[in-house]
Amino acid sequence: MIDPASHPGAVRPEKLETWTKEVLVVAGVRRSDAAVVARCLVEADLRGHHSHGVDLLPAYVRGFEERHLDPEPDVRVVHDSGAVVTVDGGNGLGHVVADFCCEIAIERARQFGVAVVCASSSNHFGMAGHWPLRAVRAGMIGHATTNGPLVMAPWGGRVRAICNNPLAWGIPAGSEPPIVLDMALTAGARGKIRLARQRGDRIPAGWAIDSFGEPTVDPADALDGVMLPLAEHKGSGLAVVNEVLASALSGASSLGAITAATMASSGVHSSWGIGHFFVVLDPGAFRPIDEFLGHVDSIIAELRATPPAPGFAGVEVPGARSAASEARGRRDGLRLDPGTVESLTDLGRRSGIEPPY
């Protein structure tokens, strides 16, 4: 075990990204695809989504090494009607598939004002917020959702029957940071429960029930048990809608047809065959872009001026905390969790590449 007290401190994100890319190349991933995945993993850590950062790298690498995932997938368009495109992900890692989809969606939104791209035969695509941020950086509004292995009980159920099916929106602003909403539909993110187990922490009540159907605050029991939906029937209903959007439009696997093996339970990314759904809107197709950006700025400013409730410093617009975390991490470096350091050190030994810390 690595002693947390001996941790050398912050890791430069650019060095961590380069190291991550090289580890993926050793696992057989094309260099261009490895660069996409490495960039996404480090971005997730920078934005404070550590459950979707480099801590997932060992499970991804095992997925490639054991050939559950195709390290050189044939990602291709299978249906094209202009503003609507369907993609076959070729059993690639979802970051690669989603990046391909978003590039098409942004280009078509420039042409048509709106674009919808869905994908099948894909896998975990990381932090959902990556993909709307792609659109935001192009001056557009982006939306993404996905399905995945069964981890959550739908409202009224007591066994796993649906994924937490996250959703994300990104909206550009003028002088203000963009609005970025990124949320899973379980009461708590499964990745955070995995990290809590790794750290020896408890989880909040109401996040999960154990394998006997009893409420639990033990992360190990929660991972063996069932996640509960956010806001009861409301989160459950949104998960159902996202399941349809992510799978039925593209013909991807859904619900019980997806492998029951999660990375948290198995330590390896098996082939899921899931689907993704992306929407990109060009605000300039609706009104002059400067007017739109100024309007978004005014909404953000007015919300932030709301008098704070007791115990709160003020109103936070979605994405503000993550943007501040990213700026801080790029300036000061990333401090990885000791458990993540240990697993990456082991992976580095196996890959023959010393980690950058």
Secondary structure as a PSIPRED ss2 file (coil, helix, strand):
# PSIPRED VFORMAT (PSIPRED V4.0)

   1 M C   1.000  0.000  0.000
   2 I C   1.000  0.000  0.000
   3 D C   1.000  0.000  0.000
   4 P H   0.000  1.000  0.000
   5 A H   0.000  1.000  0.000
   6 S H   0.000  1.000  0.000
   7 H C   1.000  0.000  0.000
   8 P C   1.000  0.000  0.000
   9 G C   1.000  0.000  0.000
  10 A C   1.000  0.000  0.000
  11 V E   0.000  0.000  1.000
  12 R C   1.000  0.000  0.000
  13 P H   0.000  1.000  0.000
  14 E H   0.000  1.000  0.000
  15 K H   0.000  1.000  0.000
  16 L H   0.000  1.000  0.000
  17 E H   0.000  1.000  0.000
  18 T H   0.000  1.000  0.000
  19 W H   0.000  1.000  0.000
  20 T H   0.000  1.000  0.000
  21 K H   0.000  1.000  0.000
  22 E H   0.000  1.000  0.000
  23 V H   0.000  1.000  0.000
  24 L H   0.000  1.000  0.000
  25 V H   0.000  1.000  0.000
  26 V H   0.000  1.000  0.000
  27 A C   1.000  0.000  0.000
  28 G C   1.000  0.000  0.000
  29 V C   1.000  0.000  0.000
  30 R C   1.000  0.000  0.000
  31 R H   0.000  1.000  0.000
  32 S H   0.000  1.000  0.000
  33 D H   0.000  1.000  0.000
  34 A H   0.000  1.000  0.000
  35 A H   0.000  1.000  0.000
  36 V H   0.000  1.000  0.000
  37 V H   0.000  1.000  0.000
  38 A H   0.000  1.000  0.000
  39 R H   0.000  1.000  0.000
  40 C H   0.000  1.000  0.000
  41 L H   0.000  1.000  0.000
  42 V H   0.000  1.000  0.000
  43 E H   0.000  1.000  0.000
  44 A H   0.000  1.000  0.000
  45 D H   0.000  1.000  0.000
  46 L H   0.000  1.000  0.000
  47 R C   1.000  0.000  0.000
  48 G C   1.000  0.000  0.000
  49 H C   1.000  0.000  0.000
  50 H H   0.000  1.000  0.000
  51 S H   0.000  1.000  0.000
  52 H H   0.000  1.000  0.000
  53 G C   1.000  0.000  0.000
  54 V H   0.000  1.000  0.000
  55 D H   0.000  1.000  0.000
  56 L H   0.000  1.000  0.000
  57 L H   0.000  1.000  0.000
  58 P H   0.000  1.000  0.000
  59 A H   0.000  1.000  0.000
  60 Y H   0.000  1.000  0.000
  61 V H   0.000  1.000  0.000
  62 R H   0.000  1.000  0.000
  63 G H   0.000  1.000  0.000
  64 F H   0.000  1.000  0.000
  65 E H   0.000  1.000  0.000
  66 E C   1.000  0.000  0.000
  67 R C   1.000  0.000  0.000
  68 H C   1.000  0.000  0.000
  69 L C   1.000  0.000  0.000
  70 D C   1.000  0.000  0.000
  71 P C   1.000  0.000  0.000
  72 E C   1.000  0.000  0.000
  73 P C   1.000  0.000  0.000
  74 D C   1.000  0.000  0.000
  75 V C   1.000  0.000  0.000
  76 R E   0.000  0.000  1.000
  77 V E   0.000  0.000  1.000
  78 V E   0.000  0.000  1.000
  79 H E   0.000  0.000  1.000
  80 D E   0.000  0.000  1.000
  81 S C   1.000  0.000  0.000
  82 G C   1.000  0.000  0.000
  83 A C   1.000  0.000  0.000
  84 V E   0.000  0.000  1.000
  85 V E   0.000  0.000  1.000
  86 T E   0.000  0.000  1.000
  87 V E   0.000  0.000  1.000
  88 D E   0.000  0.000  1.000
  89 G C   1.000  0.000  0.000
  90 G C   1.000  0.000  0.000
  91 N C   1.000  0.000  0.000
  92 G C   1.000  0.000  0.000
  93 L C   1.000  0.000  0.000
  94 G H   0.000  1.000  0.000
  95 H H   0.000  1.000  0.000
  96 V H   0.000  1.000  0.000
  97 V H   0.000  1.000  0.000
  98 A H   0.000  1.000  0.000
  99 D H   0.000  1.000  0.000
 100 F H   0.000  1.000  0.000
 101 C H   0.000  1.000  0.000
 102 C H   0.000  1.000  0.000
 103 E H   0.000  1.000  0.000
 104 I H   0.000  1.000  0.000
 105 A H   0.000  1.000  0.000
 106 I H   0.000  1.000  0.000
 107 E H   0.000  1.000  0.000
 108 R H   0.000  1.000  0.000
 109 A H   0.000  1.000  0.000
 110 R H   0.000  1.000  0.000
 111 Q H   0.000  1.000  0.000
 112 F H   0.000  1.000  0.000
 113 G C   1.000  0.000  0.000
 114 V E   0.000  0.000  1.000
 115 A E   0.000  0.000  1.000
 116 V E   0.000  0.000  1.000
 117 V E   0.000  0.000  1.000
 118 C E   0.000  0.000  1.000
 119 A E   0.000  0.000  1.000
 120 S E   0.000  0.000  1.000
 121 S E   0.000  0.000  1.000
 122 S E   0.000  0.000  1.000
 123 N C   1.000  0.000  0.000
 124 H C   1.000  0.000  0.000
 125 F C   1.000  0.000  0.000
 126 G C   1.000  0.000  0.000
 127 M C   1.000  0.000  0.000
 128 A C   1.000  0.000  0.000
 129 G C   1.000  0.000  0.000
 130 H H   0.000  1.000  0.000
 131 W H   0.000  1.000  0.000
 132 P H   0.000  1.000  0.000
 133 L H   0.000  1.000  0.000
 134 R H   0.000  1.000  0.000
 135 A H   0.000  1.000  0.000
 136 V H   0.000  1.000  0.000
 137 R H   0.000  1.000  0.000
 138 A C   1.000  0.000  0.000
 139 G C   1.000  0.000  0.000
 140 M C   1.000  0.000  0.000
 141 I E   0.000  0.000  1.000
 142 G E   0.000  0.000  1.000
 143 H E   0.000  0.000  1.000
 144 A E   0.000  0.000  1.000
 145 T E   0.000  0.000  1.000
 146 T E   0.000  0.000  1.000
 147 N C   1.000  0.000  0.000
 148 G C   1.000  0.000  0.000
 149 P C   1.000  0.000  0.000
 150 L C   1.000  0.000  0.000
 151 V C   1.000  0.000  0.000
 152 M E   0.000  0.000  1.000
 153 A C   1.000  0.000  0.000
 154 P C   1.000  0.000  0.000
 155 W C   1.000  0.000  0.000
 156 G C   1.000  0.000  0.000
 157 G C   1.000  0.000  0.000
 158 R C   1.000  0.000  0.000
 159 V C   1.000  0.000  0.000
 160 R C   1.000  0.000  0.000
 161 A C   1.000  0.000  0.000
 162 I E   0.000  0.000  1.000
 163 C C   1.000  0.000  0.000
 164 N C   1.000  0.000  0.000
 165 N C   1.000  0.000  0.000
 166 P C   1.000  0.000  0.000
 167 L E   0.000  0.000  1.000
 168 A E   0.000  0.000  1.000
 169 W E   0.000  0.000  1.000
 170 G E   0.000  0.000  1.000
 171 I E   0.000  0.000  1.000
 172 P C   1.000  0.000  0.000
 173 A C   1.000  0.000  0.000
 174 G C   1.000  0.000  0.000
 175 S C   1.000  0.000  0.000
 176 E C   1.000  0.000  0.000
 177 P C   1.000  0.000  0.000
 178 P C   1.000  0.000  0.000
 179 I E   0.000  0.000  1.000
 180 V E   0.000  0.000  1.000
 181 L E   0.000  0.000  1.000
 182 D E   0.000  0.000  1.000
 183 M E   0.000  0.000  1.000
 184 A C   1.000  0.000  0.000
 185 L C   1.000  0.000  0.000
 186 T E   0.000  0.000  1.000
 187 A C   1.000  0.000  0.000
 188 G C   1.000  0.000  0.000
 189 A C   1.000  0.000  0.000
 190 R H   0.000  1.000  0.000
 191 G H   0.000  1.000  0.000
 192 K H   0.000  1.000  0.000
 193 I H   0.000  1.000  0.000
 194 R H   0.000  1.000  0.000
 195 L H   0.000  1.000  0.000
 196 A H   0.000  1.000  0.000
 197 R H   0.000  1.000  0.000
 198 Q H   0.000  1.000  0.000
 199 R H   0.000  1.000  0.000
 200 G C   1.000  0.000  0.000
 201 D C   1.000  0.000  0.000
 202 R C   1.000  0.000  0.000
 203 I C   1.000  0.000  0.000
 204 P C   1.000  0.000  0.000
 205 A C   1.000  0.000  0.000
 206 G C   1.000  0.000  0.000
 207 W C   1.000  0.000  0.000
 208 A E   0.000  0.000  1.000
 209 I E   0.000  0.000  1.000
 210 D C   1.000  0.000  0.000
 211 S C   1.000  0.000  0.000
 212 F C   1.000  0.000  0.000
 213 G C   1.000  0.000  0.000
 214 E C   1.000  0.000  0.000
 215 P E   0.000  0.000  1.000
 216 T E   0.000  0.000  1.000
 217 V C   1.000  0.000  0.000
 218 D C   1.000  0.000  0.000
 219 P H   0.000  1.000  0.000
 220 A H   0.000  1.000  0.000
 221 D H   0.000  1.000  0.000
 222 A H   0.000  1.000  0.000
 223 L H   0.000  1.000  0.000
 224 D H   0.000  1.000  0.000
 225 G C   1.000  0.000  0.000
 226 V E   0.000  0.000  1.000
 227 M E   0.000  0.000  1.000
 228 L C   1.000  0.000  0.000
 229 P E   0.000  0.000  1.000
 230 L C   1.000  0.000  0.000
 231 A C   1.000  0.000  0.000
 232 E C   1.000  0.000  0.000
 233 H H   0.000  1.000  0.000
 234 K H   0.000  1.000  0.000
 235 G H   0.000  1.000  0.000
 236 S H   0.000  1.000  0.000
 237 G H   0.000  1.000  0.000
 238 L H   0.000  1.000  0.000
 239 A H   0.000  1.000  0.000
 240 V H   0.000  1.000  0.000
 241 V H   0.000  1.000  0.000
 242 N H   0.000  1.000  0.000
 243 E H   0.000  1.000  0.000
 244 V H   0.000  1.000  0.000
 245 L H   0.000  1.000  0.000
 246 A H   0.000  1.000  0.000
 247 S H   0.000  1.000  0.000
 248 A H   0.000  1.000  0.000
 249 L C   1.000  0.000  0.000
 250 S C   1.000  0.000  0.000
 251 G C   1.000  0.000  0.000
 252 A C   1.000  0.000  0.000
 253 S C   1.000  0.000  0.000
 254 S C   1.000  0.000  0.000
 255 L H   0.000  1.000  0.000
 256 G H   0.000  1.000  0.000
 257 A H   0.000  1.000  0.000
 258 I C   1.000  0.000  0.000
 259 T C   1.000  0.000  0.000
 260 A C   1.000  0.000  0.000
 261 A C   1.000  0.000  0.000
 262 T C   1.000  0.000  0.000
 263 M H   0.000  1.000  0.000
 264 A H   0.000  1.000  0.000
 265 S H   0.000  1.000  0.000
 266 S H   0.000  1.000  0.000
 267 G C   1.000  0.000  0.000
 268 V C   1.000  0.000  0.000
 269 H C   1.000  0.000  0.000
 270 S C   1.000  0.000  0.000
 271 S C   1.000  0.000  0.000
 272 W C   1.000  0.000  0.000
 273 G C   1.000  0.000  0.000
 274 I E   0.000  0.000  1.000
 275 G E   0.000  0.000  1.000
 276 H E   0.000  0.000  1.000
 277 F E   0.000  0.000  1.000
 278 F E   0.000  0.000  1.000
 279 V E   0.000  0.000  1.000
 280 V E   0.000  0.000  1.000
 281 L E   0.000  0.000  1.000
 282 D C   1.000  0.000  0.000
 283 P H   0.000  1.000  0.000
 284 G H   0.000  1.000  0.000
 285 A H   0.000  1.000  0.000
 286 F C   1.000  0.000  0.000
 287 R C   1.000  0.000  0.000
 288 P C   1.000  0.000  0.000
 289 I H   0.000  1.000  0.000
 290 D H   0.000  1.000  0.000
 291 E H   0.000  1.000  0.000
 292 F H   0.000  1.000  0.000
 293 L H   0.000  1.000  0.000
 294 G H   0.000  1.000  0.000
 295 H H   0.000  1.000  0.000
 296 V H   0.000  1.000  0.000
 297 D H   0.000  1.000  0.000
 298 S H   0.000  1.000  0.000
 299 I H   0.000  1.000  0.000
 300 I H   0.000  1.000  0.000
 301 A H   0.000  1.000  0.000
 302 E H   0.000  1.000  0.000
 303 L H   0.000  1.000  0.000
 304 R H   0.000  1.000  0.000
 305 A C   1.000  0.000  0.000
 306 T C   1.000  0.000  0.000
 307 P C   1.000  0.000  0.000
 308 P C   1.000  0.000  0.000
 309 A C   1.000  0.000  0.000
 310 P C   1.000  0.000  0.000
 311 G C   1.000  0.000  0.000
 312 F C   1.000  0.000  0.000
 313 A C   1.000  0.000  0.000
 314 G C   1.000  0.000  0.000
 315 V C   1.000  0.000  0.000
 316 E C   1.000  0.000  0.000
 317 V C   1.000  0.000  0.000
 318 P C   1.000  0.000  0.000
 319 G C   1.000  0.000  0.000
 320 A H   0.000  1.000  0.000
 321 R H   0.000  1.000  0.000
 322 S H   0.000  1.000  0.000
 323 A H   0.000  1.000  0.000
 324 A H   0.000  1.000  0.000
 325 S H   0.000  1.000  0.000
 326 E H   0.000  1.000  0.000
 327 A H   0.000  1.000  0.000
 328 R H   0.000  1.000  0.000
 329 G H   0.000  1.000  0.000
 330 R H   0.000  1.000  0.000
 331 R H   0.000  1.000  0.000
 332 D H   0.000  1.000  0.000
 333 G C   1.000  0.000  0.000
 334 L E   0.000  0.000  1.000
 335 R C   1.000  0.000  0.000
 336 L C   1.000  0.000  0.000
 337 D C   1.000  0.000  0.000
 338 P H   0.000  1.000  0.000
 339 G H   0.000  1.000  0.000
 340 T H   0.000  1.000  0.000
 341 V H   0.000  1.000  0.000
 342 E H   0.000  1.000  0.000
 343 S H   0.000  1.000  0.000
 344 L H   0.000  1.000  0.000
 345 T H   0.000  1.000  0.000
 346 D H   0.000  1.000  0.000
 347 L H   0.000  1.000  0.000
 348 G H   0.000  1.000  0.000
 349 R H   0.000  1.000  0.000
 350 R H   0.000  1.000  0.000
 351 S H   0.000  1.000  0.000
 352 G C   1.000  0.000  0.000
 353 I C   1.000  0.000  0.000
 354 E C   1.000  0.000  0.000
 355 P C   1.000  0.000  0.000
 356 P C   1.000  0.000  0.000
 357 Y C   1.000  0.000  0.000
